[in-house]
Amino acid sequence: MEIRELKARDIRTLVGLLRNLDPSSRQTLSVLFKGEINRENKAQMFEVGLAVFQVLAQFSDGIYDWLADMAGLKRAELDDMPASAVVEIVRGIIAREDIKGFLASAIRTAG
């Protein structure tokens, strides 16, 4: 599955979602993205991905719509895909080279 490039509008989307997080979840994300993530360490990448996924799960519909958009899908199309499609999309986003700075910026902006 191909994940589209991150766009400026994605910051606005994520900031809106992040503002709805409880402070401890925002802190978890902030700590994760301030540290260096070793992309070669698959166990560490899995842990980071899982932590992000657990925090983002609080967004439910908003994050689901954004994930569909990142994969170039409509919500109804994602609905009909296997559950593993959501995990694939999250992995694809986390694997992007620019994701750390992107998420750190969104988290700072959200407060």
KALINWO-V425209 format. One record per residue. N is the residue number from 1. PSI is psi in whole degrees, -180 to 180 (none if undefined). OMEGA is omega in whole degrees, 0 to 359 (999 if undefined). D_CENTER is the distance of its C-alpha to the mean C-alpha in Angstrom with 1 decimal. Layout:
N_PSI_OMEGA_D_CENTER / N_PSI_OMEGA_D_CENTER
//
This chain:
1_131_180_15.9 / 2_131_178_15.2 / 3_131_183_11.9 / 4_165_177_13.1 / 5_145_175_13.1 / 6_138_182_11.0 / 7_165_179_13.5 / 8_-37_181_14.7 / 9_-24_180_14.2 / 10_-31_177_10.4 / 11_-46_180_11.1 / 12_-43_180_13.3 / 13_-49_182_11.0 / 14_-38_178_8.4 / 15_-43_177_11.6 / 16_-41_179_13.1 / 17_-44_182_10.6 / 18_-33_180_10.6 / 19_-20_179_14.4 / 20_-6_180_14.6 / 21_151_173_13.4 / 22_155_185_16.4 / 23_-37_182_17.3 / 24_-34_178_16.9 / 25_-38_176_13.3 / 26_-40_179_12.7 / 27_-41_178_15.1 / 28_-48_179_13.2 / 29_-41_181_10.1 / 30_-45_179_12.8 / 31_-43_181_14.8 / 32_-41_187_12.2 / 33_-4_172_11.6 / 34_-32_181_15.3 / 35_161_177_16.5 / 36_131_178_17.0 / 37_121_179_15.0 / 38_104_183_17.4 / 39_-17_179_16.0 / 40_-22_182_19.3 / 41_98_185_19.0 / 42_-36_179_17.5 / 43_-42_179_17.9 / 44_-43_179_16.1 / 45_-39_178_13.1 / 46_-45_180_13.3 / 47_-43_179_13.6 / 48_-47_179_10.7 / 49_-43_180_8.4 / 50_-44_179_10.4 / 51_-45_179_10.2 / 52_-45_181_6.5 / 53_-42_180_7.0 / 54_-41_179_10.1 / 55_-46_182_9.2 / 56_-22_178_6.8 / 57_-21_177_9.7 / 58_-21_183_11.8 / 59_-23_179_10.6 / 60_-106_186_12.2 / 61_-42_182_13.4 / 62_-46_181_11.4 / 63_-35_179_8.0 / 64_-45_178_10.2 / 65_-41_180_11.8 / 66_-42_179_8.9 / 67_-42_177_7.9 / 68_-45_180_11.7 / 69_-42_180_12.1 / 70_-31_180_10.0 / 71_3_180_12.3 / 72_29_182_15.3 / 73_157_168_16.1 / 74_156_181_17.5 / 75_-44_181_16.5 / 76_-34_178_19.9 / 77_-42_178_19.3 / 78_-37_178_16.1 / 79_-37_185_18.2 / 80_-1_180_20.8 / 81_162_175_18.9 / 82_153_180_18.9 / 83_-29_180_16.4 / 84_-17_179_15.4 / 85_-39_180_14.0 / 86_-44_179_10.8 / 87_-41_178_10.5 / 88_-41_179_11.5 / 89_-46_179_8.9 / 90_-45_178_6.1 / 91_-42_180_8.8 / 92_-39_179_9.5 / 93_-47_182_6.5 / 94_-30_181_6.8 / 95_-14_181_10.5 / 96_140_181_10.7 / 97_-32_185_13.2 / 98_5_187_12.1 / 99_-38_183_8.5 / 100_-52_180_10.2 / 101_-38_180_12.3 / 102_-51_181_10.0 / 103_-38_178_7.8 / 104_-41_178_11.3 / 105_-44_180_12.9 / 106_-41_181_10.8 / 107_-43_178_11.4 / 108_-45_182_15.0 / 109_-37_181_15.6 / 110_-18_178_14.5 / 111_none_999_17.1
//
